[in-house]
Amino acid sequence: MMMQATKRMKWGVRLAGATFAAAAVWSLSGQGLPITSDRLLKASEDQGNWLMYSRTYNSWRFSGLNQINASNVKNLKVKWLFQGHHIEKFETTPLVVNGVMYLTRPENAIHALDAATGRQLWSYEYRNPPRTFNCCGKVNRGLAILDNTLFMNTLDMHVIAVDARSGRELWKTKMYDYTAAAGYAAPGAPLIVKDKLIVGMAGGERGVSGFLDAYDPKTGKLLWRFHTIPQPGEPNFGTWDGDSWKTGGATTWNNGSYDPETNTLFWGTSNPWPDYNDDFRKGDNLYSCSVLALDPDTGKLKWHFQFTPHDLHDWDSTQIPILLDTQFRGVNTKALAWANRNGFYYLLDRTTGKFLMAKSFVKQTWAKGFDDNGRPEVFPGQEPTPEGNDHTWPGVDGAANWMSHSYSPLTKLLYVFAREEHRIFSKNAVPHPTTETPDRPQAAGTLPNAGAYDPGLGGARTQQVGAVEDSFGKVIAVDPGTGNIKWEHKVLTPPWGGVMATGGNLVFGGTLEGMIFALNASTGERLWTFSSNGPVFASPISFLANGKQMVSIPAGDVIVTFGLE
């Protein structure tokens, strides 16, 4: 019989937010600093803290803490709440450093909290221009930390450095000459790799040209820039038709992973633009929908792999690469595991980029198989048409979007919060009265003779179809070496939050309906739920506060933190 404990949010719990005296703030918020690059390399050994977006460079999002486990998770209770008081939902992954939680709020605010109580130590507010635009909300997804400094990307294309002890701004660097009409934004979390701050950008629905940057963390000086669309004269420039490379998208709006053994940075790229209308972007459109393997010292490309050549369904490959060693056909393999938005789970050799295997993990109707190099063999009739094509699985939001997966070294399973849904795709241009205004009639770059069109979709539309029960979410446990699904746990709605596995043999996550849950990592059995009354658009974290394990997860505009009684 299913073991389950269900609770609802009790809003009588203390909402954090008080500001403390300067001496107390400095004492607590200075604990555990500075964070050196060597300490980041050894983050897997630092179980009490959460020092980077995915906790470790291999992006497992695994917490080895086991005070909370399958036998006592039913006793979890809310310890504290932090309310953001904003219209947008939280999409942040907080950092935790020796008892201090650092988190970002939408529209680029930073808060430092006592991780044991949720009490605010300091806050920093960045002021974006009045009409900043991001395709998917005015959100921010997190921070990076090095030495005594926090780093944040902004919606108006700046990188900010803030003193982690006081919230004082140290420097600000412009990534791009920002205007709302240009379409660029930077909502993702940065990543520290050795002595460099790696920063991505967004705008793939707005006709921008993608890049990935590295900055000096001490000064904000740009050290290198990798253009994700090859420039004239570079290899693979010919994969773009005419001038389409100038506005082709291929942005870098999520986070990445790093392999110190080979000194390789791995980062995913978004869709080509226009999303569904390829009338003037024939070709494979490299390096869109790809994983890039870069030398972090120079930004030079080591290898690439394109998951969806000439994408026509907005299937960004901005999921975060998971680096693991596994058995593939009886051989120990240094692998890169990737549950892609296009509905296939991929395994690559991370040292060479060689394609090893691909297997669907949701219903899909667009590819009948792959050649030896991993190029998909596409079914006819799945491309968008002026009238709208037949039903395509997965839909525009994909089988997996930006939310994080998790890998447990205990169960040796990869946990993916997957989406089952389908759409009708059309290449028709459609006016969009709520986003097209006299001062911003369209996105940067135009479709020839297309007329008015939706700047959020690049000249196309999608239509959700089918019965409600056709669309749902599921947590799946995948054997990384084979792609076989060991178990699945179904939820009502396709999710927008990620998952976290723990040393207590648990998998935590949350649903769009606001149901926060813990599953048995070995079986998928649901052991505990909590109704937060807020949709979950982010991933859980776990840490120690005063020696006790806590679990935090954003839900709506609230950070909810749990602990044992």
Sequence and secondary structure as in RCSB ss.txt:
>XXXX:A:sequence
MMMQATKRMKWGVRLAGATFAAAAVWSLSGQGLPITSDRLLKASEDQGNWLMYSRTYNSWRFSGLNQINASNVKN
LKVKWLFQGHHIEKFETTPLVVNGVMYLTRPENAIHALDAATGRQLWSYEYRNPPRTFNCCGKVNRGLAILDNTL
FMNTLDMHVIAVDARSGRELWKTKMYDYTAAAGYAAPGAPLIVKDKLIVGMAGGERGVSGFLDAYDPKTGKLLWR
FHTIPQPGEPNFGTWDGDSWKTGGATTWNNGSYDPETNTLFWGTSNPWPDYNDDFRKGDNLYSCSVLALDPDTGK
LKWHFQFTPHDLHDWDSTQIPILLDTQFRGVNTKALAWANRNGFYYLLDRTTGKFLMAKSFVKQTWAKGFDDNGR
PEVFPGQEPTPEGNDHTWPGVDGAANWMSHSYSPLTKLLYVFAREEHRIFSKNAVPHPTTETPDRPQAAGTLPNA
GAYDPGLGGARTQQVGAVEDSFGKVIAVDPGTGNIKWEHKVLTPPWGGVMATGGNLVFGGTLEGMIFALNASTGE
RLWTFSSNGPVFASPISFLANGKQMVSIPAGDVIVTFGLE
>XXXX:A:secstr
     EEE  TTS EE     HHHHHHHHTTT  B HHHHHTGGG TT B STTSSTT   EE   SS TTTGGG
EEEEEEEE   SS    B EEETTEEEEEETTTEEEEEETTT  EEEEEE    TT   TT S   B EEEBTEE
EEE TTSEEEEEETTT  EEEEEESS   GGG  B  S  EEETTEEEE  B TTTT B EEEEE TTT  EEEE
EESS  TTSTTGGGS TTGGGG B    S  EEETTTTEEEEE   BSSSS  TT  S  TTTTEEEEE TTT  
EEEEEESSTT SS     S  EEEEEEETTEEEEEEEEE TTSEEEEEETTT  EEEEEESS   SEEEE TT  
EEE TT S BSS  S BSS TT SS SS  EEETTTTEEEEEEEE  EEEE      TTT BTTB S SS  TT 
 S  TTTTS EEEE S GGG EEEEEEE TTT  EEEEEEESS      EEETTSEEEEE TTSEEEEEETTT  
EEEEEE SS   S  EEEEETTEEEEEEEETTEEEEEEE 
